[in-house]
Amino acid sequence: MLRDWFYQLSMCAADPDVLRLAPDSFERRLREELTTIVSADDFTGWYHPTLGAPSCGPVTMTGMLLLQTRYGLTDGEIVERARRDLGFRYALRMDLPDQQPPSVSKYRGFRARLYAKKGEDFLHQRVLDRAAGEGLVPDTRLQAQDSSNTDCRGAQLDTFNLIGAAIGAVIREVARAADRTAADLAAEWQLARYLARSVKGQVDIDWSSEDERNKLLTEEIADADRLPELVAGLGLGLRPAIDQAIALAKAVARQDVELLDDGTFKIRRGTAKGRIISITDPEARHGHKTSSKTITGFKHHVQATLTSLFVTGITITDAAAHDSAASPELIEQSAAAGVKPDEVVGDQQYGTGKNIRALAAMGVTVLAKMGRTSSKTCIPKDDFRIDLEKMAVTCPQGHTTTEHTWIKDPEGSKERVRSFKFPKAVCQQCPMVQLCNNETRQGGRRSIKFSVYQEEMERKKAFNTTPRAKQVLRSRSAIERIISHLVRMGLRKARFFGQNMVQFQAYLTAAANNLQRIFTLTAPNRM
């Protein structure tokens, strides 16, 4: 027969061994270590002096934040796990049955307050300081940098709906400021169709007709253009939020279009540089991780140690930023934590002359693979030997020239650079004349144009010829493993809107990763 009662283990008696928590598991070690990362003193002044903190205090909610990030949970999931999961309750010291987690709204309020009062990198710095203080990061001299994508949370729209959403955002912002309903204001301005989810769903046109598409596009741009006048007529005064919404509508109305001779607009071919892709997440951009891989939203840039595998720097840029754009920021972060490297290794994207020079000014050497320019029509510049001390260039056939002139920088800077030229007679008598380049094939002579960063390029080229280069460049793969851990913790997709909040998410993810590394390296049974 079925029993009419059952035995349930008391929370007071929760045993990590019975729960089969591994010695280095996040739940088991978090219980022991959380109060070494944060304490009640960190939250002094946050709560009413008489009423005190809520039943689920800030230290516990900080633990929930770390658990949530470690396992890539939603806000609702972490609250439920803290209520029902014995492992999570053990980690959070919720030993009594009447101890309950906060509601989702209170948990979100705590996270917002933590961000506002303690800053976006509070937990990341605390955990990294702990690791460095215990001597767990001995391998700081050589570190690696790499990046990957973080997809934005905002909705990505086509041009018609993007302009419509921007106009709708202005209407809603103005309605809030004027204490009116958005529907009434839109009706008054004859812009009601822009409050719908899709402008395209509100119009009845033949989408196969370019003329009708252009007519709708022109109407949308005209409506966006008259917004400032409509808003001014309400006499609301200075309203920064409204001004920002109008500026956004103006930007998206013009970024994808071109004016035709008849005064109408059409969508132009190609994608504008820095194109806004989302109204709800206007800082997100399109970008490329490789020539074939398009990314949308943001990039997370990571710097980490190669043996201990700690994240020493992490930052977010829009997806269109170059991989090396965040290198100086990563160095500054690691320096602030006392774990600044002497050298950083990266892929070819980090070996730009600009990046090498910028990091050299910060006392850091960049080690990167020498990229080779492949061409079926000419012998690349990399095959020529450049002697900066003698200011001479030697071609693959052994011919040397010191003849040069000064020209404008081909890369677009205001500086002037050297352009070395080989004698025409030498080039035309060379057995490689038909392979060298177009100039030699047409009876001319070969020239080699220096870069503004030629000295940096030569240093990188010299490093790649050393016995150490192969070993160092191979070691870079360790950071790919770290990034895979960060992605599994949820950094592939943004939890929040806006680059600042995604940066907050990145810091939390780095903190969870580093805390797990501390737990692993200090596990009792570690050999």
Long-range contacts (C-beta under 8 A, 24 or more apart in sequence): 9-86, 10-97, 11-86, 11-89, 11-94, 11-95, 11-96, 11-97, 11-99, 12-95, 12-96, 14-86, 14-89, 14-90, 14-95, 16-90, 19-86, 19-87, 19-90, 21-87, 21-90, 23-523, 23-524, 23-525, 23-526, 24-516, 24-519, 24-520, 24-523, 24-526, 25-87, 25-519, 26-66, 26-67, 26-70, 26-71, 26-91, 26-512, 26-515, 26-516, 26-519, 27-67, 27-87, 27-88, 27-90, 27-91, 28-90, 28-91, 29-518, 29-519, 29-523, 30-63, 30-66, 30-67, 30-91, 30-92, 30-515, 30-519, 31-90, 31-91, 31-92, 31-93, 33-515, 33-518, 33-519, 34-59, 34-62, 34-63, 34-66, 34-91, 35-59, 36-130, 37-62, 37-123, 37-126, 37-127, 37-130, 37-515, 38-62, 38-123, 38-126, 42-118, 46-113, 46-117, 54-102, 54-106, 55-99, 55-100, 56-99, 56-100, 56-101, 56-102, 56-106, 58-110, 58-114, 60-92, 60-93, 60-94, 60-101, 61-102, 61-107, 61-110, 61-111, 62-114, 62-123, 63-91, 63-92, 64-92, 64-101, 64-107, 65-111, 65-114, 65-123, 65-508, 66-123, 66-508, 66-511, 66-512, 66-515, 67-91, 67-92, 69-489, 69-490, 69-508, 69-509, 69-511, 69-512, 70-489, 70-512, 70-515, 70-516, 71-489, 72-488, 72-489, 72-490, 75-104, 75-107, 75-108, 76-104, 78-107, 79-103, 79-104, 79-107, 115-501, 115-504, 120-500, 120-503, 120-504, 120-507, 121-333, 121-507, 122-507, 123-507, 123-508, 123-511, 124-311, 124-314, 124-507, 124-508, 124-510, 124-511, 124-514, 125-336, 125-337, 126-511, 127-511, 127-514, 127-515, 127-518, 128-310, 128-311, 128-312, 128-337, 128-339, 128-510, 128-511, 128-514, 129-337, 129-338, 130-518, 131-308, 131-310, 131-514, 131-517, 131-518, 132-337, 132-338, 132-339, 134-518, 134-522, 136-308, 136-310, 136-517, 136-518, 136-521, 136-522, 137-305, 137-308, 137-310, 137-312, 137-339, 138-308, 139-305, 139-306, 139-307, 139-308, 140-305, 140-312, 140-334, 140-339, 140-340, 140-341, 141-341, 141-342, 141-343, 142-306, 142-341, 142-342, 142-343, 142-344, 142-345, 142-367, 142-472, 142-475, 143-303, 143-304, 143-305, 143-306, 143-312, 143-334, 143-341, 143-343, 143-344, 143-345, 144-303, 144-304, 144-306, 144-344, 144-345, 144-346, 144-475, 144-476, 144-478, 144-479, 145-301, 145-302, 145-303, 145-327, 145-330, 145-344, 145-345, 145-346, 145-350, 145-479, 146-301, 146-302, 146-323, 146-346, 146-347, 146-476, 146-479, 146-480, 146-483, 147-289, 147-299, 147-300, 147-301, 147-302, 147-323, 147-326, 148-289, 148-299, 148-300, 148-302, 148-483, 148-486, 148-487, 148-491, 148-492, 149-287, 149-289, 149-295, 149-296, 149-297, 149-298, 149-299, 149-300, 149-319, 149-492, 150-297, 150-298, 150-299, 150-300, 150-316, 150-491, 150-492, 150-493, 150-494, 150-502, 150-506, 151-295, 151-296, 151-297, 151-298, 151-492, 151-493, 151-494, 152-277, 152-278, 152-281, 152-284, 152-296, 152-297, 152-298, 152-494, 152-502, 153-280, 153-281, 153-493, 153-494, 153-495, 153-496, 153-497, 154-277, 154-278, 154-279, 154-280, 154-281, 154-282, 154-284, 154-497, 155-278, 155-279, 155-280, 156-277, 156-278, 156-296, 157-277, 157-278, 157-279, 158-200, 159-217, 159-256, 159-257, 159-267, 160-199, 160-200, 160-216, 160-217, 160-220, 161-198, 161-199, 161-200, 162-252, 162-256, 162-276, 162-277, 162-278, 162-279, 163-199, 163-217, 163-220, 163-221, 163-224, 163-249, 163-252, 163-253, 164-193, 164-194, 164-196, 164-198, 164-199, 164-220, 165-194, 165-199, 165-279, 166-224, 166-245, 166-248, 166-249, 166-252, 166-253, 166-279, 167-191, 167-194, 167-220, 167-223, 167-224, 167-227, 167-249, 168-194, 168-195, 169-245, 169-248, 169-249, 169-279, 170-227, 170-231, 170-242, 170-245, 170-246, 170-249, 171-195, 173-239, 173-241, 173-242, 173-245, 174-231, 174-234, 174-236, 174-242, 177-236, 177-239, 177-241, 177-242, 178-234, 178-236, 189-230, 191-223, 194-223, 210-266, 213-266, 213-267, 214-260, 214-264, 214-265, 214-266, 215-264, 217-257, 217-264, 217-265, 217-266, 217-267, 218-263, 218-264, 218-265, 220-253, 221-253, 221-254, 221-257, 221-265, 224-249, 224-250, 224-252, 224-253, 225-250, 225-253, 248-276, 248-279, 248-282, 251-276, 252-276, 252-279, 273-320, 274-320, 280-497, 281-494, 281-497, 281-498, 283-318, 283-498, 283-499, 284-318, 284-319, 285-318, 285-319, 285-320, 286-319, 286-320, 287-318, 287-319, 287-320, 287-321, 295-319, 297-494, 298-494, 298-499, 298-502, 299-323, 299-326, 300-483, 300-486, 300-491, 300-506, 301-325, 301-326, 301-327, 301-329, 301-330, 302-330, 302-479, 302-482, 302-483, 302-486, 302-510, 303-330, 303-331, 303-333, 303-334, 303-341, 303-344, 304-478, 304-479, 304-482, 305-339, 306-345, 306-475, 306-476, 306-478, 306-479, 307-478, 308-517, 308-521, 309-478, 309-481, 309-482, 309-517, 310-339, 310-514, 310-517, 311-482, 311-486, 311-510, 311-513, 311-514, 312-337, 312-339, 312-341, 314-506, 314-507, 314-509, 314-510, 315-503, 315-506, 316-499, 316-502, 316-503, 316-506, 317-499, 318-499, 322-349, 322-352, 323-347, 323-349, 323-350, 324-349, 324-350, 324-352, 324-354, 324-355, 327-355, 327-358, 327-359, 327-366, 328-358, 328-359, 328-362, 331-359, 331-362, 331-364, 332-362, 335-362, 340-364, 343-367, 345-472, 345-473, 345-475, 345-476, 346-476, 347-476, 351-460, 352-453, 353-451, 353-452, 353-453, 353-454, 353-456, 353-457, 354-453, 356-453, 356-456, 356-459, 356-460, 357-453, 357-456, 360-456, 366-460, 367-463, 367-469, 367-472, 367-473, 368-460, 368-473, 369-464, 369-473, 370-460, 370-461, 370-464, 377-437, 377-438, 378-435, 378-436, 378-437, 378-438, 379-432, 379-435, 379-436, 379-437, 381-448, 381-449, 382-461, 384-448, 386-448, 386-450, 386-454, 386-458, 388-454, 388-455, 388-458, 391-418, 393-420, 393-422, 393-448, 395-422, 395-430, 395-436, 395-446, 396-432, 397-430, 397-431, 397-432, 399-426, 399-430, 407-449, 409-451, 409-452, 410-449, 411-451, 411-452, 413-452, 415-452, 417-449, 417-450, 417-451, 417-452, 417-454, 418-449, 418-450, 419-447, 419-448, 419-449, 419-450, 420-447, 420-448, 420-449, 420-450, 421-445, 421-446, 421-447, 421-448, 422-446, 422-447, 482-513, 485-513, 486-510, 486-513, 489-513
